[in-house]
Amino acid sequence: MGWVGDDLEATIDLGKNQAISSVGMHTLEQNGSWIYLPKYVEAMGSTDGINFTSLGRSTEFKTDTLTMCWITVTFPPTNTRYIKLTAKNYGEIPDGQAGAGNKAWLFADEIRVF
């Protein structure tokens, strides 16, 4: 899925409280096509789906193919039912790059919870 200029925000219901210790997102980087990595990914947890607490934030990307990578937020084991994942869009494409002055695309194709 792709977002132009907007942040990705996904809420996942695990169905019951469970202990988790990481949330990851698979993303794409193809700057020539105006697709940029997010500035960061933040994971939040909640037991009621209303009040969320930050579990952590990451800016570390691990490449798995030429243009695709994972960004994973790790944290101490936490009991939660709902997870809110936010990927902050890169924003405006800088001067000197293809699409300069336009909003960047953010792509994601998978979210995993462990």
C-alpha positions, 0 to 999 in steps of 0.5 A: 500500500502507498501513501503520498505525503501522509503518515501510515497509521495501523491499529491491530487487534490481537484478540486478547492480551498477549506478551509481545516484544517487537513490531516490524514493518516492511517498506520500500525505498526508490527515491527516483520514483518519489518513494522514501523510507519513513523518518521513523516507526513508532509502536504503541500498545493498549489493553482497551483500544482507547488509551495507548502508551508508546512502546518505542520508536526506531529509525534503523532499517535492515535491507533484505533486497536491493530496495526493500527493508524492515524497520523493527521496534523492539522493547521489553515484553509487554502485555497488550491487546491493541497495537498502533503502528505509526510510520512518519512520512519522509515529507517534502522531497529535497532539491536535487532529487527526482520530484523535488518540492513534492510530497514523498510516497511511503510504501508498506506491504507487511507488519509483523508482531512478535 
